[in-house]
Amino acid sequence: MASAPEFPPVEWPTLGWLIGDWIMAHCVIPDGFQKGEPFLLSGWQAWNVVNHYRVRPTAKGIHHNEFASSFFYRRSQTTRPQKTGKGPFTSAIICAEAVGPVLFIGWAEDGDYYSCRDHGCPCGFVYWYEAGEPMGTNWPTPLIQVTATSEEQTANVYAALRPMIENGPLTEIIPKTGEEFIRLPNDGRIDTVTSNARSRLGARVTFVPQDETGLWTPTSGMIKVAETQRRGLAGMGGRAWETTNAWDPSENSVAQRTYESGMEDIFYDFPSAPVSLSFRNKQERRKILRAVYSGSPWVNLDDIEGEAAELLKVDPQQAERFFGNRLVYAQGTWLPEGRWEETKRDNGEPPDGTAIALGFDGSENNDWTALRAETIDGYQFTPTYRVGDETRPTFWDPRAWPDNQIPRSEVDAAVEQLFARYKVSRLYADPQDWRSEIGEWSLRHGEDHVMEWATNRPAAMFASLSRFETDLATGRVTHDDCKATETHVFNARKKALPGQKYGLIKPADHQKIDLAMASALAHEAASDAREAGWARKVSRRVLVLR
Ligand SMILES: [Zn+2]
């Protein structure tokens, strides 16, 4: 087994070479024309194995009570598209974790070898180590839980696992594979588990393949399953391995949480194509497929193209996730694809004295509080304010503040600074939770400049959103490169209302849209101001005065 050409060279100690050879000698292809023939790891599979079983150079091994901690990665997450052979691959890893040399035991010297004979397997397999290579041994009592959201899903993995064992040399060590579980030597077991199997979830497991974690959402009860299993693994020094399709980022799945945690002791395998390539364009789609299906030599890209094109007609987002291996939001996003990107101008924050309108969406302790601004020319931006020497943007995530409370006095100070620095024509503010502050601002700056604008009025809100969308489409509104605003705009979903109207909602509580709301309010304020005769000369005069 060697690194496939499309993967970088392996320049670290790993049990992966031994395990790859062990799999080839023991596991067989579970189905298809080559059923029963030795299972060889393909390019991407080998790449995953050499990484998951990467050993730390300072590792001492199980005789020093190091199990998971001998390895470079605590767990792995493999995100690959449909038909890349994730199922058979997971099955082969399960076999290795069941009766193969997956634990690090020490560093090899000249003449050291791994022999199946020493581990209760009569197959005759011998692997000669190179000096300095990590050596492997088997779990004394492996306990493996094949875990998925449904029994149907675990049955899928199981359907590849059983013939892989039954049709090859593994029958010598695993004589019987049951319908429900597989008994291993030394009281080990392979079980299948879903969120229903509460009693078994607390078990002290040695390996947990977690299948399709993109479907492990809070409503499925699988977040708890993942957490419980991680505790069980920690108790034994075992490790987990997630395999999944690209997930829907609105669902807050286990896959998403793992990925977004960005932990350095998790191995992430997530091939992708440049974002500039469009999945809707047939030629560009071919380039995307070529990139994400690399390392899967059996895949016929014409077949994949056929399936992708078919799914594109029904569910374009899912097609792009499943075959393009991309994180794509579900249907119902607020703006048409590309609209926000097209209207980005990134002119930064305009100079002091510029005539602006402001939109304010306030909160108490869960959603964000946000201010956005729009110039008379229709350029939107996130203003800044100063605290001591520090310049901060005018949005507040309660999680960043003591007791998860929005710092009201700081918001108030920011509003005052904006009125002092800019020529604020109008501020439209959603009164929810902030009525008394808005009253104060109105007293200080005049009630023709500061106005309540309640966003919970469906007809008015719909009219405002429609105007904002039309003005974005025609280029009458442009905006800065504020990442937080962009995220909130992309998060925002349309919620259908009676009479062909709609409002904006957040797809999940953790996906905020407050900066999108503040942007819509800023545009509403600016549009109304223009209609009321907000003349360009106002800003010119102010600029001259500076
Ligand atoms: Zn053997």
Residues whose N, C-alpha, C, O or C-beta is under 5 A from the ligand:
A	BS01	ZN	C116 C121 C123 G124 F125
